[in-house]
Amino acid sequence: MKKLIIAALLSSAGTAVYADDLTFSGFATLTAGKAYSGSSGEFMGQACPCGIGNYEHGQVYSKGEWSLTRESLVGLQAKYQLMPTLSATVQAVSRASEHGRPEVDWAYLSWDVAPDTTIQAGRRRLPIYAYSDSVYIGYTLPWARVPQDIYGWEVGAYNGVNIRHSRSVGDWAVTGNVFAGQETSHDNTEQRKIFYGHRVDDDWKHILGGYLDVSNEVFGARLIYMQNSIDLSLYPEGEEPSFQRGTRQKIIGLSGSIDYGNWLVRAEANRFMRPSLDYKSSSFTATLGYRIGRFTPIVGYSTYKEKETPSYTETQNDNTRFIGVRWDFRKNMDLKVQWDSVKDSSAYDFTKNAKMLSVALDALF
């Protein structure tokens, strides 16, 4: 599907490309991290204490080692203006954890059907979080990484279409977006490296959702709803494969932000539901920061909790307290240091408790 989308975008651009119509931009993050001082044992073949640096790409920091390969990445985006109201955008990200192999995060056409209304078709990030669009553009984040207790779902993109409408209401900017599509993830990285330890094909079908953004110079808020069905194909080594078909899922999310003077506040809460499995989970994060010249110290908390029911007993429950500082030492570059304390009280053998230290260098170009 990704190859078909890219081919369509390239062919639609035609053979004539003009410098004024083609623009490039990029971003990069170099992250060093280490887990220490926590519960001993093992998690997915790695010595603990260990902490999850990125769920979606299955990256875990393990005992006693500094690593530059878990989260470091570089991304490049190209936009070609086909005509005044039609453009094509492609964004590829190369991750150290994938040995530099590029992965297409975005590949879509945008058509401005009216001054305030745009239709986009192709591959985009799923907009179920406040920072979905910039989750891997470290320079746009106050943290060394987005809080993983809430940004931990196994599918982060979809192939489909969305319609976005924006307008101003007094001092407020209001944007509504409706989207639909699907995503098939063969040998899903998160499922294999974090949860199952073997191949899992994760197919999200009939994705349908929407969100409403409102903001002014001080406040911002987003309300999101999404539903879809899930087909899982599990391939345990040495066993017969098993299949779970048509599991319905609903996601509700609310996020808010405040930027007032030197103060910044970021908060987000999500609820995930799969009724046929009697599954409900909730996640929450809040961050408080204060800008002092080029430095921004932050402190925050995040949590993920699954509800125990008669048919769902192996629950995952964890929370993270974090503190950090961002230094904007030059234009379009920052350096961040962050300390995390993870508490794991899951009802099965998960990551256990750990402390993590991370240093991240972010850049835009």
HELIX and SHEET records of a PDB file:
HELIX    1   1 LYS A    2  ALA A   13  1                                  12    
HELIX    2   2 ALA A   19  ASP A   21  5                                   3    
HELIX    3   3 ALA A   96  GLU A   98  5                                   3    
HELIX    4   4 SER A  132  SER A  134  5                                   3    
HELIX    5   5 GLY A  138  THR A  140  5                                   3    
HELIX    6   6 THR A  189  GLU A  190  1                                   2    
HELIX    7   7 GLN A  191  TYR A  196  3                                   6    
HELIX    8   8 PRO A  275  LEU A  277  5                                   3    
SHEET    1   A17 LEU A  22  TYR A  36  0                                        
SHEET    2   A17 LEU A  73  MET A  83 -1                                        
SHEET    3   A17 LEU A  86  ARG A  95 -1                                        
SHEET    4   A17 PRO A 102  ALA A 114 -1                                        
SHEET    5   A17 THR A 117  ARG A 125 -1                                        
SHEET    6   A17 ALA A 157  VAL A 169 -1                                        
SHEET    7   A17 TRP A 172  SER A 185 -1                                        
SHEET    8   A17 ARG A 199  SER A 215 -1                                        
SHEET    9   A17 PHE A 219  TYR A 235 -1                                        
SHEET   10   A17 SER A 242  TYR A 260 -1                                        
SHEET   11   A17 TRP A 263  ARG A 274 -1                                        
SHEET   12   A17 TYR A 279  TYR A 290 -1                                        
SHEET   13   A17 PHE A 295  GLU A 306 -1                                        
SHEET   14   A17 ASN A 317  ARG A 330 -1                                        
SHEET   15   A17 MET A 333  ASP A 344 -1                                        
SHEET   16   A17 ALA A 354  LEU A 364 -1                                        
SHEET   17   A17 LEU A  22  TYR A  36 -1                                        
SHEET    1   B 2 GLY A  41  PHE A  43  0                                        
SHEET    2   B 2 GLN A  46  CYS A  48 -1                                        
SHEET    1   C 2 GLY A  51  ASN A  54  0                                        
SHEET    2   C 2 GLN A  59  TYR A  61 -1                                        
END                                                                             
